[in-house]
Amino acid sequence: MKNGAKLIKIGAAWLLVLMTVIVAAIVTITVVNTSSFGPQETVRNYLHALRDGDGSKALGLLNARLPGANAAVLDGPGLAKSQEDLKSINVGEPVDAGDGHKSVTIDYTVDESPQSTNFLLEPGPKHWLFFDSWSMVPTTLPVINVTVVNANQASVNGVHVNMPAGKNSFAAFYPGSYTAEYRSALFAAPAVTRTITSPSESVPAVALATGPTSELLSQVDATLHKYLDACATATVLMPTDCPMSAATNNRVTSPVKWTVLDYPTVTITPYGGKWIMAPLSVKAQVEYQEQNLFTGVVAPVQTAEDFGFTAKLSISADTVSVTPVVSY
């Protein structure tokens, strides 16, 4: 009897240990399944792929279809840069979305503005009999349409892209922030940023308004100054190929002196695929002495007047030439 009781106690102890191990295993599997194999983990892996600029991995995790658009920012530095403005990212708890689906919402800020993105996930096959798998419900990547004035290139998130006929469309991952701009030595367009939070979002088109840089305006201004200063050295009332002119019915009895009082303000705008300069105006003063043909009296003359003219631009690479056009 004593041996039987002893065996029962030993068996009970081993049963208790076994049950404890089984309970611990179940708890461990549940915890690991939730933390490492739950829908949140799929979303976290996707966000990590975006930050790493790993477009192939991100596309696989998102199960996204590619639209018929340029893929310049779907991988590498352009993709990684799309995540730089996303701050305070928080992955929410999974929520039942019906039909066995789960919904996971991430909250974040872009330029201190709160934003959120929702991901819908569906269950997949079990891993090693115990662990769940979750995959994104397939979507189509959104598209950003970009146009640029009088240019066939631009940049999106720092990636140089071709812009045939001044336009192109770019597929983009979400969430992300995408900045398009154009810059050269002579022309530039201010950067325009679009933040994309969901695949169904209608992304406003980006229109890059190209205009002259300070370098171009400086070159043109210097050329016009030089031209007008040369005109001002003339000692006649009507300098050749110059906008200023004066006339008198009397006899000029002294050298003629021209002085430029106000130089033109340069305005360059696009038109018909080219760059044109707005009509120019220079204010000049002429001084001389004249003798009245009837009275013989000699008197000084000093008059100031605005004179209009135009100029043609010829642009090649990083240089520009200006040809003044004067009509009499």
C-alpha positions as CSV (number, residue, x, y, z in Angstrom):
1,M,0.0,0.0,0.0
2,K,2.8,2.3,0.9
3,N,4.5,1.7,-2.4
4,G,1.2,2.3,-4.3
5,A,0.5,5.6,-2.5
6,K,4.1,6.7,-3.3
7,L,3.7,5.9,-7.0
8,I,0.4,7.8,-7.1
9,K,2.0,10.8,-5.6
10,I,4.9,10.6,-8.1
11,G,2.5,10.3,-10.9
12,A,0.4,13.2,-9.7
13,A,3.5,15.3,-9.5
14,W,4.6,14.5,-13.0
15,L,1.0,15.2,-14.2
16,L,1.1,18.6,-12.6
17,V,4.5,19.3,-14.2
18,L,3.2,18.2,-17.6
19,M,0.0,20.3,-17.3
20,T,2.2,23.3,-16.2
21,V,4.4,22.8,-19.3
22,I,1.4,22.4,-21.5
23,V,-0.2,25.6,-20.1
24,A,3.1,27.5,-20.4
25,A,3.4,26.3,-24.0
26,I,-0.1,27.4,-24.9
27,V,0.5,30.8,-23.3
28,T,3.8,31.1,-25.1
29,I,2.3,30.2,-28.4
30,T,-0.5,32.6,-27.9
31,V,1.8,35.5,-27.0
32,V,4.2,34.7,-29.8
33,N,1.4,34.3,-32.3
34,T,-0.1,37.7,-31.3
35,S,3.2,39.6,-31.1
36,S,5.1,38.1,-34.0
37,F,2.5,36.6,-36.3
38,G,-0.5,38.8,-35.8
39,P,-1.8,41.3,-38.4
40,Q,0.1,44.1,-36.7
41,E,3.4,42.5,-37.5
42,T,2.5,42.4,-41.2
43,V,1.9,46.1,-41.1
44,R,5.1,46.7,-39.2
45,N,7.1,44.7,-41.7
46,Y,5.6,46.8,-44.5
47,L,6.4,50.1,-42.8
48,H,10.0,48.8,-42.2
49,A,10.3,48.0,-45.9
50,L,9.2,51.5,-46.8
51,R,11.7,53.1,-44.5
52,D,14.5,50.9,-45.9
53,G,13.6,51.8,-49.4
54,D,12.9,48.1,-50.2
55,G,10.2,48.4,-52.8
56,S,10.2,44.8,-53.8
57,K,9.5,43.6,-50.2
58,A,6.9,46.4,-49.6
59,L,5.1,45.5,-52.8
60,G,5.0,41.8,-51.8
61,L,3.6,42.6,-48.3
62,L,1.1,45.1,-49.6
63,N,-0.1,42.7,-52.4
64,A,-0.6,45.8,-54.5
65,R,-1.2,46.0,-58.2
66,L,1.0,48.3,-60.2
67,P,-0.8,51.0,-62.2
68,G,0.5,52.1,-65.6
69,A,2.8,54.8,-64.2
70,N,6.5,55.6,-63.8
71,A,8.1,53.5,-61.0
72,A,10.9,56.0,-60.2
73,V,10.0,56.3,-56.5
74,L,8.9,52.7,-55.8
75,D,12.4,51.7,-54.6
76,G,15.6,53.0,-53.2
77,P,16.3,56.5,-52.0
78,G,13.1,58.0,-53.5
79,L,11.0,55.5,-51.5
80,A,12.9,55.8,-48.3
81,K,12.6,59.6,-48.5
82,S,8.8,59.3,-48.7
83,Q,8.9,58.2,-45.0
84,E,11.2,60.9,-43.6
85,D,8.3,63.4,-42.8
86,L,6.2,60.7,-41.1
87,K,6.7,61.2,-37.3
88,S,5.2,59.6,-34.1
89,I,4.1,56.5,-35.9
90,N,1.8,54.2,-33.8
91,V,0.4,50.9,-35.0
92,G,-3.0,50.3,-33.5
93,E,-4.6,47.2,-32.2
94,P,-6.3,44.9,-34.8
95,V,-10.1,45.3,-35.1
96,D,-12.6,42.8,-36.5
97,A,-13.6,43.8,-40.0
98,G,-16.0,40.9,-40.9
99,D,-15.5,37.8,-42.9
100,G,-12.5,36.9,-40.8
101,H,-10.7,40.1,-41.8
102,K,-8.8,42.4,-39.5
103,S,-8.4,46.1,-39.7
104,V,-5.2,47.8,-38.5
105,T,-4.9,51.6,-38.4
106,I,-1.6,53.5,-38.0
107,D,-1.6,57.0,-36.7
108,Y,1.2,59.5,-37.5
109,T,1.9,63.1,-38.1
110,V,3.2,64.9,-41.2
111,D,4.5,68.5,-40.5
112,E,2.7,68.2,-37.1
113,S,-0.6,67.5,-38.8
114,P,-2.2,64.2,-37.6
115,Q,-2.8,61.6,-40.3
116,S,-3.9,58.0,-40.3
117,T,-3.9,55.0,-42.7
118,N,-6.0,51.9,-42.5
119,F,-4.9,48.4,-43.7
120,L,-7.3,45.6,-44.2
121,L,-5.8,42.1,-43.7
122,E,-7.0,38.6,-44.3
123,P,-5.9,35.3,-42.7
124,G,-3.5,33.0,-44.5
125,P,-2.3,29.5,-43.9
126,K,-0.9,28.5,-40.5
127,H,2.9,28.4,-39.9
128,W,4.2,25.2,-38.1
129,L,0.6,24.2,-37.3
130,F,0.2,26.8,-34.5
131,F,1.1,30.3,-35.8
132,D,-1.2,32.6,-37.9
133,S,-0.3,34.4,-41.0
134,W,-1.9,37.6,-42.3
135,S,-1.7,39.2,-45.7
136,M,-3.0,42.6,-47.0
137,V,-6.1,42.6,-49.0
138,P,-4.9,43.5,-52.6
139,T,-5.1,47.1,-53.7
140,T,-3.8,49.3,-56.5
141,L,-1.0,51.8,-55.8
142,P,-2.1,55.4,-56.1
143,V,-0.6,57.7,-58.8
144,I,0.7,61.3,-58.7
145,N,0.4,63.3,-61.9
146,V,3.1,65.9,-62.4
147,T,3.5,68.6,-65.1
148,V,6.3,71.1,-65.5
149,V,6.4,74.2,-67.6
150,N,9.0,74.4,-70.5
151,A,11.1,71.5,-69.3
152,N,11.4,67.8,-70.0
153,Q,13.0,66.8,-66.7
154,A,12.1,67.2,-63.0
155,S,12.8,65.4,-59.7
156,V,10.5,63.5,-57.3
157,N,11.9,62.9,-53.8
158,G,15.3,63.8,-55.1
159,V,15.2,61.2,-58.0
160,H,15.7,62.7,-61.4
161,V,12.9,61.8,-63.8
162,N,12.0,62.4,-67.4
163,M,9.0,64.5,-68.2
164,P,8.1,63.8,-71.9
165,A,6.2,66.9,-73.2
166,G,6.4,68.3,-69.7
167,K,4.3,65.7,-68.0
168,N,4.5,62.2,-66.3
169,S,2.7,60.0,-63.8
170,F,4.3,58.3,-60.9
171,A,3.1,55.3,-58.9
172,A,3.6,55.7,-55.1
173,F,3.4,53.7,-51.9
174,Y,1.3,54.8,-49.0
175,P,1.6,56.3,-46.5
176,G,4.2,58.6,-47.8
177,S,5.2,62.2,-48.6
178,Y,6.4,63.0,-52.1
179,T,8.0,66.2,-53.3
180,A,8.3,67.2,-56.9
181,E,10.5,70.1,-58.1
182,Y,12.5,71.4,-61.0
183,R,15.8,73.3,-60.8
184,S,18.5,74.3,-63.3
185,A,21.0,77.1,-63.4
186,L,18.5,79.3,-65.3
187,F,15.1,78.1,-64.4
188,A,13.4,76.6,-61.4
189,A,10.0,75.6,-60.0
190,P,9.1,75.8,-56.3
191,A,8.8,72.4,-54.7
192,V,5.3,70.9,-54.3
193,T,4.6,68.2,-51.8
194,R,1.8,65.6,-51.7
195,T,1.1,63.4,-48.8
196,I,-0.7,60.1,-49.7
197,T,-2.5,58.2,-46.9
198,S,-4.6,55.6,-48.7
199,P,-4.9,53.8,-52.1
200,S,-8.3,55.2,-52.7
201,E,-7.2,58.8,-52.2
202,S,-7.5,61.2,-55.1
203,V,-4.1,62.8,-55.2
204,P,-4.2,66.4,-56.4
205,A,-2.1,66.9,-59.6
206,V,1.2,68.7,-59.2
207,A,1.9,71.6,-61.5
208,L,5.4,72.8,-61.3
209,A,5.4,76.5,-62.2
210,T,8.8,77.1,-63.7
211,G,10.3,80.6,-63.8
212,P,13.6,82.3,-64.2
213,T,16.2,82.0,-61.5
214,S,18.0,84.9,-59.9
215,E,21.0,83.8,-62.0
216,L,19.1,84.2,-65.2
217,L,17.6,87.5,-64.3
218,S,21.1,88.7,-63.3
219,Q,22.6,87.7,-66.6
220,V,19.8,89.4,-68.6
221,D,19.9,92.5,-66.4
222,A,23.7,92.8,-66.8
223,T,23.4,92.5,-70.6
224,L,20.7,95.2,-70.8
225,H,22.7,97.5,-68.6
226,K,25.7,97.1,-70.8
227,Y,23.6,97.7,-73.9
228,L,21.9,100.8,-72.6
229,D,25.1,102.2,-71.1
230,A,26.7,101.9,-74.5
231,C,23.7,103.7,-76.0
232,A,24.2,106.5,-73.5
233,T,27.7,107.2,-74.8
234,A,26.2,108.4,-78.0
235,T,26.5,112.1,-78.8
236,V,23.7,112.4,-81.2
237,L,19.9,112.8,-80.7
238,M,19.1,109.5,-82.3
239,P,21.7,106.8,-81.4
240,T,21.8,103.9,-83.9
241,D,20.1,100.7,-82.8
242,C,19.1,102.3,-79.5
243,P,15.6,102.8,-78.0
244,M,16.1,106.5,-76.9
245,S,15.8,109.3,-79.4
246,A,15.2,113.1,-79.4
247,A,14.3,115.6,-82.1
248,T,14.4,119.4,-82.5
249,N,13.6,121.9,-85.2
250,N,16.4,124.1,-84.0
251,R,20.2,123.9,-84.4
252,V,22.1,121.8,-81.9
253,T,25.1,123.8,-80.7
254,S,26.7,121.6,-78.1
255,P,27.5,117.9,-77.6
256,V,24.5,115.7,-76.8
257,K,24.6,114.0,-73.5
258,W,22.5,111.0,-72.7
259,T,21.9,109.6,-69.1
260,V,20.0,106.5,-68.2
261,L,17.8,107.4,-65.2
262,D,15.9,104.1,-64.7
263,Y,16.9,100.7,-66.2
264,P,14.2,98.3,-67.3
265,T,12.5,95.7,-65.0
266,V,13.0,92.3,-66.5
267,T,10.1,89.9,-66.6
268,I,10.5,86.5,-68.3
269,T,7.5,84.2,-68.9
270,P,6.7,81.0,-70.8
271,Y,4.8,81.1,-74.0
272,G,4.2,78.4,-76.6
273,G,7.0,76.2,-75.2
274,K,9.5,79.1,-75.2
275,W,10.6,81.8,-72.9
276,I,9.8,85.4,-73.8
277,M,10.7,88.7,-72.3
278,A,7.9,91.2,-71.5
279,P,8.2,94.6,-73.3
280,L,10.9,96.8,-71.7
281,S,11.0,100.4,-70.8
282,V,14.0,102.6,-70.1
283,K,13.9,106.2,-68.7
284,A,16.6,108.3,-70.2
285,Q,17.5,112.0,-70.1
286,V,19.0,114.0,-72.9
287,E,20.9,117.3,-72.5
288,Y,22.2,119.7,-75.1
289,Q,22.1,123.4,-76.2
290,E,20.2,124.6,-79.2
291,Q,19.9,127.8,-81.2
292,N,16.5,129.0,-82.2
293,L,16.6,129.4,-86.0
294,F,14.3,132.4,-85.9
295,T,15.6,134.4,-83.0
296,G,19.1,133.1,-82.8
297,V,18.8,132.6,-79.0
298,V,20.8,129.8,-77.6
299,A,19.2,127.9,-74.7
300,P,19.9,124.7,-72.8
301,V,17.6,121.7,-73.2
302,Q,17.1,118.9,-70.7
303,T,14.3,116.4,-71.0
304,A,13.6,113.0,-69.6
305,E,11.4,110.4,-71.3
306,D,10.4,106.7,-71.1
307,F,11.4,104.7,-74.2
308,G,10.0,101.3,-75.0
309,F,11.7,98.4,-76.7
310,T,11.8,94.6,-76.7
311,A,14.4,91.9,-76.6
312,K,14.7,88.3,-77.8
313,L,16.1,85.5,-75.6
314,S,18.3,82.7,-76.9
315,I,19.0,80.1,-74.2
316,S,21.6,77.3,-74.5
317,A,22.5,75.1,-71.5
318,D,23.5,77.4,-68.7
319,T,23.9,80.6,-70.8
320,V,21.6,83.1,-72.3
321,S,22.0,85.7,-75.0
322,V,19.8,88.8,-75.2
323,T,19.2,90.6,-78.5
324,P,17.5,94.1,-78.1
325,V,14.9,94.9,-80.8
326,V,14.3,98.5,-81.6
327,S,11.5,99.8,-83.9
328,Y,11.3,103.4,-85.0
